[in-house]
Amino acid sequence: MQAGNVKYVLSAFLAVSLLLTSCGEPEEEPVKIVTEAQDFSKIYGNSSIKFPKLISEAETEVSGWSVFQDFQREINSLNGATLAELRVSTERLKQHTDSLGEKIPEVLATQPISSRLLVVNSRVNLLDQEINKSRIDSLSIEEKLEELTTATINFYLQINEKLQKDRIDEEREEDEKKELEKQKRFLDSVYQAELKDQEN
């Protein structure tokens, strides 16, 4: 066999081998991106949850804190809402909690109240991130909503606690003032009695 023929046979053999091996390999399937269908009719949270009622002193303080009423309205609408409603409400809540932090009334501007509000703000943002993911995880949304609810309850309780303490302090001061006045009247009466004795 001549050298040219050998090269030709080898080339043909290689071509046929490559053709046979490539035919035997399965074709690669295109990459599929699966996104869970978003169920906009599903209700999230527990609609029977009631937030603590603010005591009268607290109501008085927050009445001039206009953004607080906006915050209350939105937070009350979260439990028992659909995904679409949650998205609208949390978007508003992000703005409200930011504003709450900037305009805390002087009486309520304490470290414990500011800390509770910071936690509420953080929970709002975490819920917002969760409900806007491309892949919806209902269990995680429920968890984030429950955490935000708990944080809000703690925030309300802290406001009540602060103003209850203020009321107790005021009552104590008033009692002390009355006691001092009573003692002063007693001493005055003793002094007047001693004066009369001296005159007699």
QUIWO-V279889 format. One record per residue. RES is the residue in one small letter. BURIAL is b if it has 9 or more other ideal C-beta (glycine too) atoms within 8 Angstrom, else e. D_LAST is the distance of its C-alpha to the last C-alpha in whole Angstrom. Layout:
BEGIN
res:RES burial:BURIAL d_last:D_LAST
res:RES burial:BURIAL d_last:D_LAST
END
This chain:
BEGIN
res:m burial:e d_last:161
res:q burial:e d_last:160
res:a burial:e d_last:157
res:g burial:e d_last:156
res:n burial:e d_last:157
res:v burial:b d_last:154
res:k burial:e d_last:152
res:y burial:e d_last:152
res:v burial:b d_last:152
res:l burial:e d_last:149
res:s burial:e d_last:147
res:a burial:e d_last:148
res:f burial:e d_last:147
res:l burial:e d_last:143
res:a burial:e d_last:143
res:v burial:e d_last:144
res:s burial:e d_last:141
res:l burial:e d_last:139
res:l burial:e d_last:139
res:l burial:e d_last:139
res:t burial:e d_last:136
res:s burial:e d_last:134
res:c burial:e d_last:135
res:g burial:e d_last:134
res:e burial:e d_last:130
res:p burial:e d_last:128
res:e burial:e d_last:127
res:e burial:e d_last:123
res:e burial:e d_last:121
res:p burial:e d_last:119
res:v burial:e d_last:115
res:k burial:e d_last:113
res:i burial:e d_last:109
res:v burial:e d_last:108
res:t burial:e d_last:104
res:e burial:e d_last:103
res:a burial:e d_last:103
res:q burial:e d_last:99
res:d burial:e d_last:98
res:f burial:e d_last:96
res:s burial:e d_last:95
res:k burial:e d_last:93
res:i burial:e d_last:90
res:y burial:b d_last:87
res:g burial:b d_last:84
res:n burial:e d_last:82
res:s burial:e d_last:81
res:s burial:e d_last:79
res:i burial:e d_last:76
res:k burial:e d_last:73
res:f burial:b d_last:71
res:p burial:e d_last:67
res:k burial:e d_last:65
res:l burial:b d_last:63
res:i burial:b d_last:59
res:s burial:e d_last:57
res:e burial:b d_last:56
res:a burial:b d_last:59
res:e burial:b d_last:61
res:t burial:e d_last:58
res:e burial:b d_last:59
res:v burial:b d_last:63
res:s burial:e d_last:63
res:g burial:e d_last:63
res:w burial:b d_last:66
res:s burial:e d_last:69
res:v burial:b d_last:71
res:f burial:b d_last:69
res:q burial:b d_last:71
res:d burial:b d_last:74
res:f burial:b d_last:74
res:q burial:b d_last:73
res:r burial:e d_last:75
res:e burial:b d_last:78
res:i burial:b d_last:77
res:n burial:e d_last:76
res:s burial:e d_last:80
res:l burial:b d_last:82
res:n burial:b d_last:82
res:g burial:e d_last:84
res:a burial:b d_last:86
res:t burial:b d_last:90
res:l burial:b d_last:91
res:a burial:e d_last:92
res:e burial:b d_last:88
res:l burial:b d_last:87
res:r burial:b d_last:89
res:v burial:e d_last:87
res:s burial:b d_last:83
res:t burial:b d_last:83
res:e burial:b d_last:85
res:r burial:b d_last:82
res:l burial:b d_last:79
res:k burial:b d_last:80
res:q burial:e d_last:79
res:h burial:b d_last:76
res:t burial:b d_last:75
res:d burial:b d_last:76
res:s burial:b d_last:74
res:l burial:b d_last:71
res:g burial:b d_last:71
res:e burial:e d_last:71
res:k burial:e d_last:68
res:i burial:b d_last:65
res:p burial:b d_last:62
res:e burial:e d_last:59
res:v burial:e d_last:57
res:l burial:b d_last:60
res:a burial:e d_last:62
res:t burial:e d_last:61
res:q burial:e d_last:64
res:p burial:b d_last:64
res:i burial:b d_last:65
res:s burial:b d_last:67
res:s burial:e d_last:69
res:r burial:b d_last:69
res:l burial:b d_last:71
res:l burial:b d_last:73
res:v burial:b d_last:74
res:v burial:b d_last:75
res:n burial:b d_last:77
res:s burial:b d_last:79
res:r burial:b d_last:80
res:v burial:b d_last:81
res:n burial:b d_last:83
res:l burial:b d_last:85
res:l burial:b d_last:85
res:d burial:b d_last:87
res:q burial:e d_last:89
res:e burial:b d_last:90
res:i burial:b d_last:91
res:n burial:e d_last:93
res:k burial:e d_last:95
res:s burial:e d_last:99
res:r burial:e d_last:99
res:i burial:b d_last:96
res:d burial:e d_last:95
res:s burial:b d_last:93
res:l burial:e d_last:91
res:s burial:e d_last:90
res:i burial:b d_last:89
res:e burial:b d_last:87
res:e burial:e d_last:85
res:k burial:b d_last:84
res:l burial:b d_last:83
res:e burial:b d_last:81
res:e burial:b d_last:79
res:l burial:b d_last:78
res:t burial:b d_last:76
res:t burial:e d_last:75
res:a burial:b d_last:74
res:t burial:b d_last:72
res:i burial:b d_last:70
res:n burial:b d_last:69
res:f burial:b d_last:68
res:y burial:b d_last:66
res:l burial:b d_last:64
res:q burial:b d_last:63
res:i burial:b d_last:62
res:n burial:b d_last:60
res:e burial:b d_last:58
res:k burial:b d_last:57
res:l burial:b d_last:55
res:q burial:b d_last:54
res:k burial:e d_last:53
res:d burial:b d_last:51
res:r burial:b d_last:49
res:i burial:e d_last:48
res:d burial:e d_last:47
res:e burial:e d_last:45
res:e burial:e d_last:43
res:r burial:e d_last:42
res:e burial:e d_last:41
res:e burial:e d_last:39
res:d burial:e d_last:38
res:e burial:e d_last:36
res:k burial:e d_last:35
res:k burial:e d_last:33
res:e burial:e d_last:32
res:l burial:e d_last:30
res:e burial:e d_last:29
res:k burial:e d_last:27
res:q burial:e d_last:26
res:k burial:e d_last:24
res:r burial:e d_last:23
res:f burial:e d_last:21
res:l burial:e d_last:20
res:d burial:e d_last:19
res:s burial:e d_last:17
res:v burial:e d_last:15
res:y burial:e d_last:14
res:q burial:e d_last:13
res:a burial:e d_last:11
res:e burial:e d_last:10
res:l burial:e d_last:9
res:k burial:e d_last:6
res:d burial:e d_last:5
res:q burial:e d_last:5
res:e burial:e d_last:4
res:n burial:e d_last:0
END
